[in-house]
């Protein structure tokens, strides 16, 4: 297995962050349910930005992949910039530009190959429309002509997962100790994934919050390009620290694992991925 392929295919399956009635369908907004509103004082947690508000995010992704043989992917740093281009009622439109991606350990023998594969992401742009509660109502990405199919899939899946990059805040006012869940469906590489994110508001001091997050995923059986998913599940836990009103948390740390049973060429195997991710965002 080549490392660049592992990076671009497996990374797109990692839960970044984002049970009531029927399962949601891909493209539907998250189903949010509050279990506890928490202690007083309470406040509505919403995105509150103006046109021109800009945030720069640096994401560091460290993965170990085991698909019959272990692949230790060196940590990768990806940079993107989000700029608010319009605010119209409950529609907050944000343009995203992907900057350069680099391997943190330049001494790794695969660094040059991985950076060459990731270079096709540099300069790619997209747009996302949020509601003040963090729900994604529309997203798109401008995929350049001539990119490899692997990179194209990764770009499309980044768009599919845009709802996972922000907190799904409920309509209710919340205080320290509040808990709520958001259930949603993602489509990753053509495979439907049911995802439930559980949140706990650990603290809310002024406009500064700390939220603990736990994500569980169930992969539906289905055909993907070149293989079939038989079954799969994933779990991830993390902590988010941020300022109420901004698009994204200022610091996110997560750790998780996915186990996906796949069939290709008449043979089955389990692809296991352990991931640690750190995301730091600054307001420009």
C-alpha positions in Angstrom: 0.0 0.0 0.0 1.4 3.4 -1.0 1.4 6.0 1.7 -0.1 8.9 -0.4 -3.1 6.6 -1.2 -3.5 5.8 2.5 -3.4 9.5 3.4 -5.9 10.6 0.9 -8.4 7.7 1.1 -8.3 6.9 4.8 -8.1 10.4 6.1 -11.4 11.2 4.4 -13.1 8.5 6.6 -12.0 10.1 9.9 -14.8 11.6 12.0 -13.7 15.2 12.5 -16.5 16.3 14.8 -20.3 16.9 13.8 -31.3 8.5 18.2 -34.3 10.1 17.1 -36.9 8.4 14.9 -35.7 7.3 11.5 -32.0 7.5 10.5 -31.3 10.8 8.6 -30.3 10.8 5.0 -27.1 12.2 3.5 -27.7 15.9 2.9 -30.2 16.3 5.6 -29.5 18.6 8.5 -28.5 17.1 11.8 -31.2 16.0 14.2 -30.4 17.8 17.5 -31.8 16.7 20.9 -31.0 18.3 24.2 -30.8 16.0 27.3 -29.8 18.6 29.9 -29.7 22.4 29.6 -27.1 22.8 32.3 -26.8 25.2 35.2 -27.5 28.9 35.3 -26.4 31.3 33.9 -27.4 30.0 30.5 -27.0 31.5 27.0 -27.8 30.8 23.3 -24.6 29.5 21.6 -24.7 30.8 18.0 -22.4 31.9 15.2 -22.4 35.7 15.2 -20.2 37.1 12.4 -20.1 39.9 9.9 -19.0 40.1 6.3 -15.2 40.0 6.1 -14.7 37.9 9.3 -11.8 35.6 8.5 -10.4 32.6 10.3 -7.3 30.5 9.4 -7.2 26.9 10.5 -4.2 24.6 10.7 -5.1 20.9 11.1 -2.4 18.4 12.1 -3.4 14.8 11.3 -1.5 11.8 12.6 -2.6 8.3 11.5 -1.6 4.6 11.8 -3.3 2.4 9.2 -3.4 -1.4 9.4 -4.8 -3.2 6.4 -3.0 -6.5 6.7 0.2 -4.6 7.1 0.8 -1.6 9.2 1.4 1.8 7.6 2.6 4.6 9.9 1.6 7.8 8.0 3.7 10.7 9.2 1.9 13.7 10.6 0.4 16.0 8.0 -0.4 19.7 8.4 -3.2 21.2 6.3 -4.1 24.9 6.2 -7.3 26.5 5.1 -8.9 30.0 5.3 -12.6 30.7 5.9 -14.0 34.1 5.0 -17.6 35.3 5.6 -18.8 36.7 2.3 -22.4 37.3 3.1 -24.9 37.3 6.0 -28.5 37.3 4.9 -30.9 36.5 7.8 -30.1 32.9 8.9 -27.8 32.3 5.9 -24.1 32.8 6.6 -22.1 32.1 3.5 -18.4 31.3 3.9 -15.8 30.9 1.2 -12.9 28.5 1.9 -9.4 28.4 0.3 -7.1 25.5 0.9 -3.4 26.4 1.5 -0.3 24.3 1.3 -0.2 20.9 3.0 3.1 19.6 4.4 4.5 16.6 6.2 5.7 17.7 9.6 8.7 15.3 9.6 10.7 16.3 6.5 13.1 13.4 7.2 10.4 10.8 6.5 11.3 9.0 3.3 7.7 9.3 2.0 7.5 13.1 2.7 8.1 14.2 -0.9 5.6 11.7 -2.4 2.9 12.6 0.1 3.4 16.4 -0.4 3.3 15.9 -4.2 0.0 14.1 -3.9 -1.4 16.7 -1.5 -0.2 19.6 -3.7 -3.3 19.3 -5.8 -5.4 20.6 -2.9 -3.4 23.9 -2.8 -5.5 26.8 -4.0 -8.8 24.8 -4.2 -11.8 26.8 -3.2 -15.2 26.1 -1.9 -18.2 27.6 -0.2 -20.5 26.6 2.6 -23.7 28.2 4.0 -24.3 27.9 7.7 -27.2 28.8 9.9 -26.4 30.6 13.2 -26.8 27.3 15.0 -24.0 25.8 12.9 -26.1 23.7 10.6 -24.7 23.4 7.0 -27.5 24.1 4.5 -25.4 24.1 1.4 -21.8 23.3 0.4 -19.8 23.0 -2.8 -16.2 22.8 -3.8 -14.5 23.8 -7.1 -12.5 20.8 -8.3 -9.9 21.7 -10.9 -9.8 19.7 -14.2 -7.1 17.1 -14.5 -6.8 16.1 -10.8 -6.4 12.4 -10.0 -9.5 10.4 -9.1 -8.1 9.8 -5.6 -7.8 13.6 -5.0 -11.1 14.3 -6.6 -12.8 11.8 -4.2 -11.0 13.4 -1.2 -12.2 16.9 -2.3 -15.8 15.7 -2.7 -15.6 14.0 0.7 -14.3 17.1 2.4 -17.4 18.8 1.1 -19.7 16.0 2.3 -18.1 16.3 5.8 -18.4 20.0 6.1 -21.1 19.6 8.7 -18.6 17.8 10.9 -16.3 20.8 11.2 -18.6 22.9 13.4 -20.6 22.3 16.6 -24.3 21.6 16.0 -25.7 24.0 18.6 -29.3 23.5 19.8 -32.0 26.3 19.9 -32.2 26.1 23.7 -30.1 28.2 26.1 -27.3 26.2 27.7 -25.2 26.4 30.8 -22.3 24.4 32.3 -23.2 20.7 32.4 -25.5 20.9 29.4 -25.6 17.8 27.2 -27.0 17.2 23.7 -26.7 15.0 20.7 -26.6 15.6 16.9 -27.5 12.7 14.5 -26.6 13.0 10.9 -25.7 10.9 7.8 -22.6 11.3 5.7 -21.6 9.9 2.4 -18.0 8.9 2.2 -16.6 7.5 -1.0 -20.1 6.5 -1.9 -20.8 4.7 1.4 -23.5 6.0 3.8 -22.4 6.5 7.4 -24.7 7.1 10.3 -23.1 9.4 12.8 -24.1 10.5 16.3 -22.2 13.2 18.1 -22.6 13.7 21.8 -21.7 17.0 23.3 -21.1 18.2 26.9 -20.7 21.8 27.7 -18.0 21.5 30.4 -17.7 25.2 31.1 -19.0 28.6 29.8 -17.2 31.6 31.3 -18.2 34.8 29.6 -17.9 34.0 25.9 -15.4 31.2 26.3 -16.5 27.6 26.2 -15.1 24.1 26.7 -17.0 21.2 25.1 -16.3 17.5 25.3 -17.2 15.6 22.2 -17.8 11.9 21.5 -18.5 10.7 17.9 -19.8 7.2 17.0 -20.2 6.0 13.4 -21.8 3.0 11.7 -20.9 2.2 8.1 -23.7 0.9 5.9 -22.9 -2.0 3.6 -22.4 -0.8 0.0 -20.3 -0.6 -3.1 -17.4 1.9 -3.2 -14.9 2.4 -6.1 -12.8 -0.7 -6.3 -14.2 -2.4 -3.2 -17.2 -3.3 -1.1 -17.8 -2.2 2.5 -19.2 -5.2 4.4 -19.5 -3.4 7.8 -17.7 -0.8 9.9 -17.8 1.4 12.9 -15.8 4.2 14.4 -15.4 6.1 17.7 -13.7 9.3 18.5 -13.4 11.6 21.5 -12.2 15.1 21.8 -12.2 18.5 23.4 -13.2 21.8 21.8 -12.2 25.2 23.2 -13.5 28.4 21.6 -15.2 31.7 21.6 -19.0 32.0 21.2 -19.8 33.7 17.9 -16.9 32.4 15.8 -17.3 30.0 13.0 -15.1 27.3 14.5 -13.5 26.4 17.8 -10.1 27.9 18.4 -8.6 24.6 19.5 -9.8 21.0 18.9 -8.0 17.8 19.9 -9.4 14.4 19.0 -8.4 10.8 19.1 -10.3 8.0 17.4 -10.3 4.6 15.7 -12.3 3.2 12.7 -12.5 -0.5 11.8 -14.0 -1.1 8.3 -14.5 -4.6 6.9 -14.0 -4.5 3.1 -14.2 -7.0 0.3 -12.1 -6.8 -2.9 -11.3 -9.4 -5.5 -13.2 -12.0 -3.5 -11.2 -11.5 -0.3 -12.2 -9.8 2.9 -10.0 -7.8 5.2 -10.4 -5.2 8.0 -8.9 -1.8 7.6 -8.2 -0.3 11.0 -7.2 3.3 11.4 -6.1 5.1 14.5 -6.1 8.9 14.3 -5.0 11.8 16.4 -5.9 15.3 15.2 -5.2 18.8 16.4 -6.9 21.8 14.9 -6.0 25.4 15.8 -7.9 28.3 14.4 -7.1 32.0 14.7 -9.2 35.0 13.8 -7.4 37.2 11.3 
